[in-house]
Structures are given as C-alpha cells and as structure tokens.
Amino acid sequence: MAGMEAIPAARASIFPLTHAYWPEVAAIYRAGIATGHATFETEPPAWEEFDRTRLREHRRVALAADGSVLGWVAAAKVSDRCVYAGVVEHSVYVHPEAQGHGIGRSLLDALAKSTEEAGIWTIQSGIFPENTASLAMHQAAGYRVIGTRSSVGLMTYGPCQNRWRDVVLVERRSPIVGV
C-alpha cells in the first residue's frame, strides 16, 4: 500500500464486493476493529457469513489503480418485516493509509445510488461518538444524527475493554424514494 496517501477518491474505482476481494476486505475490517472505535465485533466474519448477511447488490469496494482495495461498504436488512423493506443498515471501512482522501465518501455515495435504484428509502448505521471522522463523513454525505444509545454495549477487547460504549445513530433518508 505504499504511496496510498497520494490516491484521491477521484482516482479510485468502485466495483461490486465479491469473494475475490475478501482477503483485503477482511484485513481492512480487522484494522478497523483494532482501533477500538469502529465496531463491537472482535473479528471479521468468515466470507460465508458475510456473503449470507450482506445484500449482494449493496456491497462495493473502492480500488486503487493497481487493483488494491482502499475501502469497502456493505448493507444488511434491518428486519424481515415488510414495513422495513426499504431500510438497511450499513458498514463502511477505509484502509488506514487511505483515510482522509474521500474514499469513504465515494463508497457512501455509491451505496446511496444502489439503494435508491432498489427503492430503499433509509440507510442507517451506529457509530461510536469517539469516531469523529466517521460522524463528519456521514453528515457530509447527507446523514443526520437521530439519537444516541447510551451504554448500549460492553466492549470486550482493545483499548476500551470492559467499558460500556455509547452509539450514535445516523440515517440517510432518500430525497427521491418514499417521499
């Protein structure tokens, strides 16, 4: 990943996230986990679980010119109830060396496009309040803070081990679907 700091988002290409990218996607996920400010998860899932639980039509990778994965986004259904058919929850992760160059925003924009084309009206996520860069990126991409779940989960690893964590809830309502 040498020289990644010179890769602007405009030079990244967005492609469907398939099994072929999984080793790099899992490594980026693992790097996010290691920060202690990205997720309650302690390890990335196996590809089979990821593939089963994330909607194929709403999974993307951002690739550098050399084909390396700069980041990824994926969405999952929030419920099987028909009233929530237009609501998904997403995760977005960017390689540590590619952060701050618009890669995450490009992935969020690609997700907004694919979900709107599929008739989805709400994308939601939960973000630790300490992850200020992610909160700012989401707000710049049209997400709004809808609340905070206080002490919703006990962190079991890393720098925040044995600490109850808050989660800021964000959502993006489509301006064209469900209005």
N, C-alpha and C positions, 0 to 999 in steps of 0.2 A: 504494500500500500504506500510505498514511497512516493512522494510528490502529490499525494492526495490533497494537500492543502491548497493546491493550485486549481482544483477542479470546481468550477462554478456549476450551479444547478443547471444552467442553460446547456452545459455540455454533457449532462447525464441523460441517459435514455431510459425510459420507463417501459418495462416489459412485464408480462404475467409472471407471477412467482410460481415456479414449478419445482418438482423434485430435484432437477439438475442444479438448482441454486441452494438447496437446503444446507449443505455444509457451511457455506459462507453466511447464510441467513441465521443459522443456529449459533455461529460464532459471534455475530453482531448481537443477537439476543443475549447470549452469555455475557458479553461485555456490558450490556445494559443492566443485567441482573447484578453484576459485580459492583456497580455503583451504589447499590442500596437505595436508589431513588427512582427506579423505573417500574418495579413490579413486586408483588408479594411472592412470585414464583421463585423457586430456588434453582431450577434447571430448565432449559428449554425442553419441550415435549419431544418425543420421537416423531419422526416425519409422519408416520401413520396417524397419530393423534392430531397433529397439526392439520393434516390434509382432511381429516374427517370433521374437524370442528371449525375450520375457517372456510368461508364461502369462496369457492374457486374463482368466481367471476369478479371478486373484490379483493384479490391478492396481487400485489405488484412489488417489483424490485426496481431500484434505480441502479443502473450500471454505468461504470466509467468506460472510456473509450477502449481500454484494454480488456473489458468484459468482467472486471471485478465488481462485486456487489458493494454499493455505497450505503444502501439502506433498504428497508422494506416496510410495507404496510399490509395489514390484513384485517378483515372484518368477520365477525361472527354474529349469528342470530342472537337476539336477546331473549327470545321466547318462541315457543311453538304455537302460542295462541294467535289466532288470525288477526286480532286487533293490533298486534305488534309486528305485522308482516313488513311494515315499512320502517322498522327501527333496527339498526345494527350497532354493535359496539366494536371499536377498532383498537388496534395497537400499531404504533409506528416507532421504528428504531433506526438510528443512523450510526454508521461506523464511527467510532470516536475520532478518527482522523479526518472525517468528512463533515463533522458537525460545524454549524455556523456558516454554511455555504448555500443554503436554500434547498438542500436535498430533501429534508423532511417536509418542507412546504410543497415541493413538487409532488411528493408522494401523497400528501393530503389532498392536493388539487386533483390528482388522478383518481383518488378514491371518491371524491365528490362527484366527479364526472361519471364514473362507472355506476355509482349508486343511484344517481339521478336518472340515468338511462334505464335502470332497472325498476324505477318507480319507488325507490326508497326515499322517505322524507326526513328521517332523522339519523344522524350519526352521533354516537355518544362515546364517552370514554371517562375513565377515572385517572387522575394524575396526582401524584404526591405534591403537596404545596412547596416542598423544597426544590422541585424540578421546575424552576422559574423559566428556564429556556423553553421547555415544552409548553408551559402555560402561555408564554408570549407568542410562540409559533402558532399555537391553536387559535388564539384570539386574532392574530393577524390573518388567519385563514378563514375567519368568519364564525368561529366557535364562540359561545358565550358561557360564562360560568353560571351554573344553575344552583349551586349549593356546595356544601362541604359535609361529608360524612365524618363525624368526629370519632376518633379512636375506633375505627371500623375493623381493623385487623392488627394482630400481633406479629411483628416482624420476627422471623425465626433465624436470620442469618446476617452476616456482614456488619457494617458499621452501625446499623440501627437495631442490632439483635436485642430481643427482649424489650422492645419499645413499641407501644401502641401507636399506630400511624393514622393520620387523617388522610382522606382522599377528596380532592376537589373534583366535582362532577362537571363536565363540559358537554355541550351538544352543539351540533350544527343542524339547523332546520333548513331544508332546501327552499330557496326562493321560488322554485318552479313546480315542485311536486307537493301535492297535498295542500295547496293554498286555496 
